[in-house]
Amino acid sequence: MPPEYWSNAIFSVVPTIAVGVIFWFVMAAIMRSDRTERNSYAKIEAQERAKAAAALDSTNRS
C-alpha cells in the first residue's frame, strides 16, 4: 500500500479521536462537579434540618 494511504487514514481518524477524548474529559468534569455540588447541598440541608429539629425540640421543652 502506498504511504499516502496510511497518512490519509491517520489524518482522518486522529481528529475524531481527539474530539472524542475532549468530549469525554468535559463530560467527566461536568459529572464530577455535579456530584460535588450535590454532596455540598446535602451537607447544608442536613445542617439546616438539624437546626430546625433543635429549634423545634427547644420550643417543645418550654
C-alpha positions in Angstrom: 0.0 0.0 0.0 1.2 3.5 -0.7 2.4 5.6 2.2 -0.2 8.3 1.3 -2.9 5.8 2.2 -1.7 5.4 5.8 -1.1 9.1 6.2 -4.6 9.9 4.9 -6.1 7.2 7.2 -4.2 8.7 10.3 -5.2 12.2 9.4 -8.8 11.1 9.0 -9.0 9.3 12.3 -7.0 11.5 14.6 -9.4 14.5 14.7 -12.3 12.2 15.5 -10.4 10.5 18.4 -9.2 13.9 19.7 -12.7 15.3 19.7 -13.9 12.2 21.5 -11.3 12.5 24.2 -12.0 16.1 24.7 -15.7 15.3 25.0 -15.0 12.6 27.5 -12.9 14.9 29.7 -15.6 17.6 29.5 -18.4 15.2 30.5 -16.3 13.7 33.3 -15.7 17.2 34.7 -19.4 18.0 34.5 -20.3 14.8 36.3 -17.7 15.3 39.0 -18.8 18.9 39.6 -22.5 17.8 39.8 -21.6 15.1 42.3 -19.6 17.6 44.4 -22.5 20.1 44.2 -25.0 17.5 45.3 -22.8 16.5 48.3 -22.4 20.1 49.3 -26.1 20.7 49.1 -26.8 17.5 51.1 -24.4 18.7 53.9 -26.1 22.1 54.0 -29.5 20.6 54.0 -28.6 18.2 56.9 -27.3 21.2 58.9 -30.5 23.1 58.3 -32.6 20.1 59.3 -30.6 19.7 62.5 -31.0 23.4 63.3 -34.8 23.1 62.7 -35.0 20.0 64.8 -33.1 21.6 67.6 -35.3 24.7 67.5 -38.4 22.6 67.5 -37.1 20.5 70.4 -36.3 23.6 72.4 -39.8 25.0 71.9 -41.4 21.7 72.9 -39.4 21.6 76.2 -40.5 25.1 77.2 
